[in-house]
């Protein structure tokens, strides 16, 4: 049986692609997996729920300034390389895959130094510091965006695969998504989501959006606020009921466990510009209004969004320019211009890489030791 180590951590943007790659490899052939994460990342919650064998390293990311903490971090990283070598020796993987986050550093470095085939998957247009360093050592770099190639040397290692998308994102039809969520089958449907923790700037602007469309009969809005933002948002909307229904068509909820169905149901999305979210939007061919998170490392979300805007698949509003009025104008324009919306949808679909997970899985297996 094939043995594969996969590592990615810190945020869902590194962990969910790893999970998708694992599931795809498992479909291709019998495989024994080991997931290596950090002691402090979100992977500690998500990976055990997937039933994957899981071990951790005591490692954290470097601060982007000179500090005593960075000295401690470097010491921990050196120690983590030694522990990673021990894990590799014990598990004996035939290939090691990294999807980003600081925990990948010692794991992929140890694998490379041990002569084990290695692959990293870079989701963003602007690569993270860990993957930038690792690209000098690994065998293959799978890119989510063609534009990212300009940021790497060793061009022979680069393969543009797109970002892996969960299979269930691709399966539901629009009619099925709306029926599943109890939405009107005939209304223009707007999906708004700022990530699991929410996005305050988007939520603030959406208060005005809900008020503007309150009496409109031909639009329905599904607004996912994030758990920590829900109470603050609904407190600003007079007349909202206990289930988050407001006006004729707004449904406001703290969290949604059925995002694939919501993506299927939507005509237009208002989103942050994380790589995983954009991969799902384009796989479905969904037009979007993107508000990049302004504090992402190296401002990478703005560059992710720009890749879609330049192809005509999305509109972008910078976070510090976002107001309710600005967002309303974009929504109204696209809602009323079906030809423009259709062009955006076609452009979005052309960027989608629904086979990315399969391509990455095949790539990893192709370099694995026999």
Residue, then its C-alpha position, 0 to 999 in steps of 0.5 A: x500500500x502506498x504511504x503518503x505524508x501530507x502537511x499544511x496548517x495554520x488556516x483553513x486555506x492550507x488545510x482544506x486543500x490538503x484534505x481534498x488532495x488526500x481524498x482524491x489520492x485515496x480514490x485513485x489507489x489504496x493509500x496510508x496517510x499521515x498528516x503532520x501539523x503544528x500544535x497551535x493551528x486549526x488543523x488540530x480541530x479539522x484533521x481529527x474530524x476527518x479520521x486521518x492519523x495526525x501528529x504535530x510539530x512544535x513550530x510557529x511562523x516567523x514575525x516580519x521584523x527582527x525580534x527575540x521571538x524569531x530567535x526562539x522560533x528558529x531554534x524550534x524550527x531546527x528542532x522540528x526538522x530533527x523530529x520531522x526526520x524521525x517521523x519520516x524514518x518511522x512512517x517511511x512515506x513514498x512521497x511528501x506533500x505540503x499545502x502551505x503554512x509554517x509547519x510545512x517547512x521542517x517536514x518538506x525540508x527533512x523529506x528533501x534532505x532524506x531523498x524522499x520525493x516532495x511536492x508543494x501546492x501554492x494556492x495564491x498569486x503571491x506565494x507564502x514565505x514558507x513555499x518560496x523557501x521550500x521551492x528551492x528544495x522540493x521536486x514539484x511546485x503545483x501552482x493555483x495561478x499561472x501568475x504565481x510562476x513569476x514569483x518562483x525560480x526553477x521554472x522546470x519544477x512548476x506545474x499550473x494545476x489550479x487549486x483543489x476543489x471539494x467534489x460536492x461543490x461541483x455536483x448540485x444544480x442551481x435548482x437543487x441548491x435553491x430547493x435544498x436551502x428553501x429559496x425561491x427558485x425564480x428570484x435573483x440570488x445573492x450569496x454573501x460570505x466573509x469566511x467562517x469568522x466573518x468579515x466586519x467590513x462586508x457585514x457593515x456594508x451589508x446592513x445598508x444592502x439589506x435595508x435597500x432591498x427590503x421591499x424588493x420582490x425579485x431578489x433574495x439574499x443569503x448572508x453568512x455573517x460569521x459566528x462572532x458577527x451575527x448578533x451585531x449585524x441583526x441588532x441593526x436591522x429593525x423587524x428581523x425575526x428570530x430566524x434571521x429573516x428580514x424584509x421580503x428576501x433577506x436570510x441572515x445566518x451566522x454559519x452555513x454547513x452547506x456552502x456547496x448548495x449555496x454556491x449552486x443556488x447563487x447568481x452572484x457572490x460577495x466574497x473575500x478573495x482567499x484562494x480556496x473560495x475563489x477556486x470554488x467560485x470559478x469551478x462553478x462559474x459564479x460571478x463575484x464582487x470581491x473584497x480582499x482581506x487587507x491584512x493578508x500576508x503580502x496583500x495576496x488576496x488583492x492579487x488573487x482578486x486581480x487575477x479574476x478581475x483582469x479576466x472579467x470574472x469579478x469586480x473588486x472593491x478594496x476594503x478601505x473603499x467599501x461602503x454600503x452605497x458602493x456595494x449596492x451600486x455594484x449589485x444593482x448594476x449586475x442584477x439589472x444587466x443580465x448580459x454583463x452577468x452572463x459574460x462574467x459567469x463565462x469568464x469565471x467558468x473559463x478560469x475554473x479548474x474542477x480537475x485540479x485535485x485529480x491533477x495534483x494527486x496524479x502528479x504526486x503519485x507520479x513522483x512517488x517512490x515505487 
